[in-house]
Amino acid sequence: MVSGGMKLAVVVAVAAASIATSGRSARADLPGPTKAKHYMASFVQAFAPCTAANDTTTGAIALPACHPALPVDPECTFDMGGRGTGSALVLPPDGTNPQDVSLRGRLVGLSAGCEGETLCVSATIVVSTVGCSSGDTDGCTMSTLTDFPIGTGDNGCGVVQDGKVKLRTTVNTAFGAEVLNSNTVIQIRGVGVRRVSSVNSPAPSASSFESGLLTR
């Protein structure tokens, strides 16, 4: 889990990069599509990664695997019929409000082991920006933030009630600072929902739910 000091360091670094960008009159834009303003995801149960294969998958291609499949959080899961969705939307500058990214999530049909527990948004992301202390017009790319806690307190976190939870925040709200400049590429490697409380059982060390797909 990323420490508070690390999170503060990231905030300061990105905020400083934004200030540096505003003071430069000439720069190159990062390559990209005309529009990439909306991200949507479904959540699935997260399983522990396979580190020492003792099995293989069946089918046309046999791939190394580990058995049994172990949920990261066996106590807080989806019940049958449960589901979760999440989205991110770029918010353009509006009057005195700077550019921001809205983050929303909703999970329903959660098991009894989730009841009363606090769930928060996390993400694995890579950020490239033209706001760099080096002044390099080709920009710079930050180190990968793995399972990085976006939600804190009442922002991006929620308490499960009746098997349901809503998660709402924005990037600027979560970091407590204006962190985006006009040319930032956010590569989303994964979005998760982490349990941070231990009401019914000890909180796991990684996200209980991850963005993904499910086949039946």
C-alpha angles and dihedrals in degrees: 000000000000113000124234089249092054091048091051090048091053091049092050093046095050094042090051090049090054091051091049090052094052090055095054118086098195128042141140121251119235112251116255147122124301090251134017102151105132133058125182131183144173120223125231132180111280118234128199113263120254109250102161112031117221098162143032133225121247127232135065091327122038111212129186112263144168126234137243103034104234121203113226088227110026092175099054110048144134116279118220106293093021120138143173137200135186138185143183124203128186110234114206121223111283119191106299092352114099126220112291144166121239116216122198134173138170130188124185134175094041121167126256089258088068096052112120092004123129115237124192137188119257132174143190105221144161117208125202119186143167089226101094130146089227090064089227106166089211089064130226137260124227123227113270113275105216120204086341115188109243097166121070131166111335093343115090091350134095141176116243112243124177089352094303137104136175123205121200133169143115129236093248092047093049093051096036092230143070100270106164127082127195095270112041126139114204112195107201109209092172144336122218144179113226126198108225100175132071103210097133102013138353113294114251122242094240139036116300092209131032135189110264151108133277127204124196 
